[in-house]
Amino acid sequence: MKGLMQLKINNYYKAQSLQEAYEVLLEDSKNIIIGGGAWLKLTNKDVETVVDITSIGLNEIIELPNQIEIGSMTSLRQIEQCDAIQQLSNGILSEAINHIMGVSIRNIATIGGSIMGRYSFSDIITPLLVMDASLIFYKLGEISLTEFIENKKIPNDILLKIVIPKTNKIGYFYKVQKSRLDFAVVNVAITKGETIDIAVGARPSLTKRPVKAIEFINAAKDVNDEIIHQTALMAIDELKFGTNAKASDEYREIVTKVYIKRGLKEVMSNEN
């Protein structure tokens, strides 16, 4: 039927090492690395070979003095329940994950698959962006999540881990959704450390920072209600919103303005 998503996979390969997985990935432009596979059926893909890397040991969360490293094959449920991650930025990453479908899905979906898919409905990328997360690839090395999002071409590489610096940032996350088991209509993440950062996702396009609005509020000597109001208006003006089956562009603009204002007031009031 016209308009339906169709996924076609011709071959399956279970790699026993990173190098082996990488070599198979490069054999054909239609080969892909598979994460948990939770969202793969939502895409229109003609895949020659899916490369399974579940045997390589990329499913650990490692806490270091200055950062937390999350293996790309770590399930969303593992991350949601991790005490160390719950301590970062008021636990906004755990909060975002908690609102993703049900526990059964969160046990399957991996953080690597959720990031590499660059899904427009992502509730993962939005908080990670304002937490200054970076990505470490097998060959490419380390790049910021911002760079990954802004680069239209997805690296033909294997994502090894996600690195989140330990900071004293205050965080806020809110997801607008029609039901508890639905994808986001829009989501908003805000952090306040030395500076304030804002990201908005599911617009319905991929998460983006309203850069001019962020510069405006960080330049203000006194962040009062008027500054917060103007920041929200600037963010709405800067970001592009679209219409789909879930919501209109007008509705997305309205709720985004509301939750940016609420989020900014919350991080400012919790500063101490």
C-alpha positions as a printed NumPy array, in Angstrom:
array([[  0.   ,   0.   ,   0.   ],
       [  1.308,   3.425,  -0.907],
       [  2.803,   5.403,   1.969],
       [  3.524,   2.437,   4.256],
       [  7.006,   1.99 ,   5.683],
       [  8.774,  -0.988,   4.152],
       [ 11.915,  -2.586,   5.577],
       [ 13.784,  -5.18 ,   3.582],
       [ 16.784,  -7.046,   5.034],
       [ 18.623,  -9.569,   2.876],
       [ 21.351, -10.86 ,   5.226],
       [ 22.263, -11.017,   8.893],
       [ 25.832, -11.136,  10.228],
       [ 26.909, -11.454,  13.871],
       [ 30.348,  -9.923,  14.343],
       [ 32.778, -11.15 ,  16.993],
       [ 35.061,  -8.088,  17.003],
       [ 34.93 ,  -4.398,  16.189],
       [ 37.317,  -4.738,  13.28 ],
       [ 35.271,  -7.58 ,  11.826],
       [ 32.073,  -5.548,  12.185],
       [ 33.709,  -2.532,  10.592],
       [ 35.001,  -4.519,   7.625],
       [ 31.587,  -6.045,   6.94 ],
       [ 29.942,  -2.62 ,   7.287],
       [ 32.18 ,  -1.221,   4.555],
       [ 31.587,  -4.098,   2.132],
       [ 28.369,  -2.56 ,   0.827],
       [ 26.818,   0.897,   1.088],
       [ 23.544,  -0.811,   2.045],
       [ 25.045,  -2.577,   5.062],
       [ 24.149,  -1.194,   8.486],
       [ 24.974,  -1.738,  12.157],
       [ 21.921,  -2.841,  14.121],
       [ 21.302,  -1.558,  17.647],
       [ 18.383,  -3.005,  19.567],
       [ 16.235,  -2.809,  16.441],
       [ 13.299,  -1.168,  18.239],
       [ 12.913,   1.678,  15.735],
       [ 14.327,   0.073,  12.575],
       [ 10.908,  -0.936,  11.243],
       [  9.863,   2.721,  11.304],
       [ 12.251,   3.411,   8.428],
       [ 12.106,   2.844,   4.702],
       [ 15.278,   0.855,   4.1  ],
       [ 16.569,  -1.706,   1.634],
       [ 19.325,  -3.316,   3.708],
       [ 21.818,  -5.761,   2.244],
       [ 23.321,  -6.931,   5.558],
       [ 22.583,  -5.992,   9.159],
       [ 25.687,  -6.312,  11.306],
       [ 24.941,  -7.445,  14.865],
       [ 27.469,  -6.171,  17.45 ],
       [ 25.787,  -7.514,  20.6  ],
       [ 28.728,  -9.886,  21.269],
       [ 31.366,  -7.129,  21.383],
       [ 30.647,  -5.842,  24.893],
       [ 29.425,  -2.305,  24.262],
       [ 26.657,  -2.439,  26.866],
       [ 28.35 ,  -1.038,  29.96 ],
       [ 27.962,   2.218,  31.87 ],
       [ 31.293,   3.346,  33.335],
       [ 31.5  ,   6.148,  35.884],
       [ 34.79 ,   8.044,  35.906],
       [ 35.817,  11.023,  38.083],
       [ 34.886,  13.635,  35.454],
       [ 32.492,  11.868,  33.123],
       [ 30.14 ,   8.962,  32.531],
       [ 30.671,   6.69 ,  29.543],
       [ 27.698,   4.796,  28.132],
       [ 28.346,   1.943,  25.711],
       [ 26.388,   2.276,  22.499],
       [ 24.612,  -1.063,  23.001],
       [ 23.395,  -0.119,  26.482],
       [ 19.611,  -0.417,  26.705],
       [ 17.527,   2.629,  27.518],
       [ 16.233,   0.803,  30.58 ],
       [ 19.777,   0.354,  31.932],
       [ 20.39 ,   4.078,  31.549],
       [ 17.055,   5.013,  33.083],
       [ 17.864,   3.017,  36.23 ],
       [ 21.516,   4.088,  36.591],
       [ 22.037,   6.045,  39.835],
       [ 25.009,   8.011,  38.474],
       [ 23.01 ,   9.22 ,  35.456],
       [ 20.064,  10.147,  37.662],
       [ 22.389,  12.576,  39.461],
       [ 23.281,  14.509,  36.296],
       [ 21.315,  17.697,  35.548],
       [ 18.42 ,  16.768,  37.831],
       [ 18.155,  13.397,  36.094],
       [ 16.755,  14.797,  32.847],
       [ 18.128,  11.936,  30.717],
       [ 16.497,   9.329,  32.961],
       [ 13.316,  11.409,  32.957],
       [ 13.294,  11.584,  29.152],
       [ 13.8  ,   7.826,  28.861],
       [ 11.047,   7.128,  31.391],
       [  8.54 ,   8.691,  28.982],
       [  9.551,   6.482,  26.023],
       [  6.892,   3.838,  25.354],
       [  6.806,   1.003,  27.898],
       [  9.472,  -0.896,  29.826],
       [  9.474,  -3.73 ,  27.274],
       [ 10.519,  -1.297,  24.525],
       [ 13.105,   0.39 ,  26.76 ],
       [ 14.643,  -3.031,  27.44 ],
       [ 15.14 ,  -3.511,  23.694],
       [ 16.052,  -0.054,  22.389],
       [ 19.708,   0.974,  22.744],
       [ 21.151,   4.435,  23.124],
       [ 23.408,   3.906,  20.11 ],
       [ 20.542,   2.965,  17.837],
       [ 18.463,   5.859,  19.166],
       [ 21.235,   8.329,  18.335],
       [ 22.501,   6.921,  15.031],
       [ 18.959,   6.731,  13.662],
       [ 18.66 ,  10.514,  14.106],
       [ 14.924,  10.083,  14.485],
       [ 12.907,  13.277,  14.424],
       [ 10.823,  12.051,  17.377],
       [ 13.886,  11.405,  19.564],
       [ 13.522,  12.067,  23.296],
       [ 17.158,  11.038,  23.83 ],
       [ 19.029,  13.562,  21.726],
       [ 17.274,  16.611,  23.223],
       [ 18.557,  16.241,  26.823],
       [ 21.943,  14.884,  25.7  ],
       [ 22.474,  18.009,  23.613],
       [ 22.142,  20.373,  26.585],
       [ 24.258,  18.023,  28.725],
       [ 27.216,  18.584,  26.346],
       [ 27.422,  14.924,  25.365],
       [ 30.007,  13.707,  22.884],
       [ 30.22 ,  10.557,  20.76 ],
       [ 33.183,   8.239,  20.3  ],
       [ 33.409,   6.294,  17.043],
       [ 35.651,   3.364,  16.163],
       [ 37.569,   5.173,  13.392],
       [ 36.406,   8.786,  13.529],
       [ 37.208,   9.192,  17.216],
       [ 35.423,  11.717,  19.422],
       [ 33.038,  14.361,  18.11 ],
       [ 30.445,  16.484,  19.898],
       [ 26.793,  15.536,  19.635],
       [ 26.225,  19.003,  18.183],
       [ 28.635,  18.27 ,  15.331],
       [ 26.947,  14.915,  14.697],
       [ 23.519,  16.536,  14.427],
       [ 24.643,  19.426,  12.246],
       [ 26.479,  17.135,   9.81 ],
       [ 23.861,  15.951,   7.326],
       [ 25.898,  12.865,   6.452],
       [ 25.843,  10.065,   9.035],
       [ 29.372,   8.658,   9.57 ],
       [ 29.911,   5.222,   8.032],
       [ 31.416,   4.065,  11.279],
       [ 30.596,   2.234,  14.518],
       [ 29.473,   4.279,  17.508],
       [ 31.312,   2.926,  20.565],
       [ 30.104,   5.1  ,  23.421],
       [ 28.439,   8.295,  24.534],
       [ 30.355,  10.495,  26.96 ],
       [ 28.566,  12.85 ,  29.347],
       [ 30.687,  15.229,  31.45 ],
       [ 29.916,  15.465,  35.143],
       [ 28.757,  18.998,  35.864],
       [ 26.693,  20.879,  38.411],
       [ 24.128,  21.879,  35.815],
       [ 20.488,  22.241,  36.788],
       [ 18.261,  20.516,  34.256],
       [ 14.686,  20.565,  32.983],
       [ 12.961,  18.241,  30.507],
       [  9.375,  18.118,  29.331],
       [  7.723,  15.988,  26.674],
       [  4.341,  16.805,  25.17 ],
       [  2.618,  13.614,  24.029],
       [ -0.952,  12.555,  23.32 ],
       [ -0.703,   9.407,  25.449],
       [  1.833,   7.691,  27.697],
       [  2.774,   5.262,  24.901],
       [  2.954,   7.802,  22.074],
       [  5.86 ,   9.594,  20.425],
       [  6.548,  13.229,  21.267],
       [  4.528,  16.077,  19.806],
       [  7.424,  18.249,  20.948],
       [ 10.055,  18.023,  23.689],
       [ 12.089,  20.684,  25.487],
       [ 15.335,  20.394,  27.469],
       [ 17.075,  23.206,  29.354],
       [ 20.197,  23.268,  31.506],
       [ 21.768,  26.016,  33.58 ],
       [ 25.403,  25.898,  34.611],
       [ 27.795,  28.73 ,  33.881],
       [ 25.46 ,  29.454,  30.968],
       [ 21.917,  28.523,  29.98 ],
       [ 21.32 ,  26.049,  27.163],
       [ 18.053,  25.206,  25.381],
       [ 17.121,  22.456,  22.914],
       [ 13.799,  21.608,  21.279],
       [ 13.045,  18.334,  19.542],
       [ 10.22 ,  16.587,  17.656],
       [  9.247,  19.833,  15.893],
       [  8.697,  17.322,  14.093],
       [ 12.277,  17.524,  12.797],
       [ 15.499,  16.69 ,  14.641],
       [ 16.458,  18.46 ,  17.859],
       [ 17.86 ,  21.964,  17.484],
       [ 19.18 ,  24.753,  19.688],
       [ 17.678,  28.244,  19.229],
       [ 21.145,  29.824,  19.132],
       [ 20.128,  33.503,  19.032],
       [ 17.677,  33.054,  21.903],
       [ 20.375,  31.32 ,  23.948],
       [ 22.824,  34.139,  23.284],
       [ 20.185,  36.687,  24.272],
       [ 19.375,  35.185,  27.671],
       [ 23.032,  34.551,  28.502],
       [ 23.849,  38.188,  27.744],
       [ 21.174,  39.445,  30.146],
       [ 22.453,  40.864,  33.439],
       [ 19.219,  39.975,  35.208],
       [ 17.14 ,  37.03 ,  33.993],
       [ 13.677,  38.256,  34.977],
       [ 10.228,  37.335,  33.694],
       [ 10.474,  39.743,  30.757],
       [ 13.827,  38.326,  29.638],
       [ 12.424,  34.809,  29.886],
       [  9.361,  35.84 ,  27.867],
       [ 11.487,  37.453,  25.154],
       [ 13.785,  34.405,  25.054],
       [ 10.81 ,  32.12 ,  24.459],
       [  9.499,  34.38 ,  21.672],
       [ 12.934,  34.5  ,  20.021],
       [ 13.229,  30.716,  20.225],
       [  9.859,  30.23 ,  18.531],
       [ 10.808,  32.709,  15.825],
       [ 14.157,  30.995,  15.243],
       [ 13.035,  27.369,  15.209],
       [ 11.06 ,  25.867,  12.345],
       [  7.927,  23.889,  13.211],
       [  5.986,  21.548,  10.979],
       [  2.603,  19.875,  10.781],
       [  2.005,  16.135,  10.781],
       [ -0.642,  13.694,  12.016],
       [  0.262,  14.39 ,  15.639],
       [ -0.022,  18.172,  15.708],
       [ -0.027,  21.378,  13.702],
       [  2.895,  23.764,  13.489],
       [  0.813,  26.385,  15.331],
       [  0.13 ,  24.025,  18.25 ],
       [  3.815,  23.064,  18.466],
       [  4.807,  26.729,  18.592],
       [  2.337,  27.452,  21.396],
       [  3.348,  24.549,  23.644],
       [  7.061,  25.086,  22.988],
       [  6.787,  28.71 ,  24.098],
       [  4.952,  27.623,  27.252],
       [  7.481,  24.968,  28.251],
       [ 10.547,  27.037,  27.436],
       [  9.209,  29.705,  29.801],
       [  8.355,  27.143,  32.479],
       [ 11.7  ,  25.428,  32.1  ],
       [ 13.7  ,  28.64 ,  32.334],
       [ 11.789,  29.717,  35.437],
       [ 12.387,  26.321,  37.004],
       [ 16.146,  26.206,  36.437],
       [ 16.476,  29.791,  37.642],
       [ 14.432,  29.14 ,  40.782],
       [ 16.426,  25.957,  41.536],
       [ 19.769,  27.687,  41.049],
       [ 20.625,  27.477,  44.716]])
